[in-house]
Amino acid sequence: MLICKTTYVKPIHGFGHNLKTACNDTLMQTTMSNKANRQRMQQPQPVNFGMFRLSKSKETVDVCPNTLRQYHREGLPFYKRGKAVFVSMAELEDFIRRTGGTAN
C-alpha cells in the first residue's frame, strides 16, 4: 500500500514538480523495488550435487570433521576444489553401511 504525504513539493529549477509527480515518482520507485525483489526470489537455488564441505559436516550430516578424516584414511573418497574439501553424502552413507559406521 502506498501512502503519499499531502505536502506540496516546491518546484526545483523551473521544473513543475508538484504533489502528483512526487507521488508518481514514489510509486515508480516502489514498483521497481518490488520487481527487483521478485526477480531475486525467482532465481534458482544453488545445486549442491549431494556434496557437503568437510568444514560444515557437523551442521550438514551431524558427523564431526575428524571422524570423516578417519573414514577417509579407511577409504572414504574426498574431493578437493582449491582448499575446500567436499564429501559425497551418497558415498558417506554407503561407507557407513559397509563398515558399520565405526572409526578405528
N, C-alpha and C positions, 0 to 999 in steps of 0.2 A: 504494500500500500504506500502510495506516495503522498506526502503531506508537504505542501509549499507554504512558505512563510507569506503572510499577507502584507509585506512591506514593499514599498516602491524601490526599485533598483535605479540608482542615478545613471543617466547616460554617461558613457565613457568615450571621450574623444570624438564626440559627434555621432556616435553610433546610438541608435534609438532603442537601447535595451530598456525593457520595461518588465513588469511582473510576468507577463505571458511568456516572453522569451526566456526569462530566468527559470520558470517552471519547465519549459520545454527542454532547456539545457540540462536541468537536473534529471528529468525523465529520461533523456537520451543517455546520460552517464549511467543511470541505474540500469537501463536496458542493456547497455554494452557490458556492464559488470556482471549481470545475470547470465548473459550469453557466454561470457568467458568462464564463469563457474560451471555452467552446464557442459561446455566442451571439456573442461578439465576433469569433470566427473565421468565423462563418457570414454576417456582414454582407457585402453586396455591395461589391466594389471600386469606387472612383470611376471614372466613364467619362470618357475624355479626348476623345472625338469626333474623333480623328485630328488634334488640335491639340497644340502644344507652346509653352512660353514662349520668347520670344526669348532671355531671360537663361539658359535651360537648353539652348540649342540645341547647344552643344558636346557635352554628355553625351548628348543625345537622338538627334541626327542627324549628329553629328561635322562640323558646319559652324559656323564662328565667327559670332558675332552681327554683326560688322562686314561680313562677306560678305553676310549676309541683309539688312542695311540697304542695301547696294549693289543687291542684287536688288530690293528694294522701290522704289528710285529708278528701276529699269528696268522696273517693272510688277508685281512680286510683291505681292499684297494682304496687308496686315497687319490684324489685328483687335484692337481695344483694349477692355479692360474695366477702367475706372479707370486706374491707372498701368501695369497689366500689358499687355504686347503679346504676341499669340499669332500663330502661323503654322500654316497647314494643311499637313500632311505631303503630302496628295494634290496640292495646288496647287504646293508646292515641287517635287515630283517632276515634274509636268507642265511647270513653268517651266524646270527644268534640262534636260529632254528637248528642249524647243523651242529654247532658246538655246544649248545645248551646255555649260552649266554654267560659263561664264566670266564673271567680274565685271569690267566695264570701268571 
